[in-house]
Amino acid sequence: MNRKKKIKQTIKKLVKKENAKKQPKNKVRYISKAERAALEAEEQKKQEQEIE
């Protein structure tokens, strides 16, 4: 009984991992603080150019 249970558990665990990998990723890519600052500076330059 224990051997069957253990085998069933391992197979169930593998199937669960495979299904999790198949699901779409909803998480947005992380943007570092330096990248955010660079993007903000670039945005400000564009706005200044539009004004002038």
C-alpha positions in Angstrom: 0.0 0.0 0.0 2.8 2.5 0.9 4.6 1.8 -2.3 1.6 2.4 -4.4 0.8 5.6 -2.5 4.3 6.9 -3.0 4.3 6.2 -6.7 0.9 7.9 -7.0 2.1 10.9 -5.1 5.2 11.4 -7.3 3.3 11.1 -10.5 0.7 13.5 -9.2 3.4 16.0 -8.3 5.0 15.8 -11.7 1.7 16.3 -13.5 1.0 19.3 -11.3 4.4 20.9 -12.2 3.8 20.3 -15.9 0.4 21.9 -15.8 1.7 24.9 -13.9 4.3 25.4 -16.6 1.7 25.3 -19.4 -0.4 28.1 -17.8 0.1 31.6 -19.2 2.3 33.9 -17.3 0.4 37.0 -16.0 3.4 38.5 -14.2 4.9 41.6 -15.7 8.6 41.9 -16.3 10.5 43.6 -13.4 11.9 47.0 -14.3 14.8 48.1 -12.1 15.1 51.4 -10.5 17.8 52.6 -12.9 15.8 51.6 -15.9 12.7 53.4 -14.5 14.9 56.5 -14.0 16.2 56.3 -17.6 12.7 55.8 -19.0 11.5 58.8 -17.1 14.4 61.0 -18.2 13.7 60.0 -21.8 10.0 60.8 -21.4 10.8 64.2 -20.0 13.1 64.9 -23.0 10.3 64.0 -25.4 7.9 66.3 -23.6 10.4 69.2 -23.6 10.9 68.7 -27.4 7.1 68.7 -28.0 6.7 72.0 -26.0 9.5 73.8 -28.0 
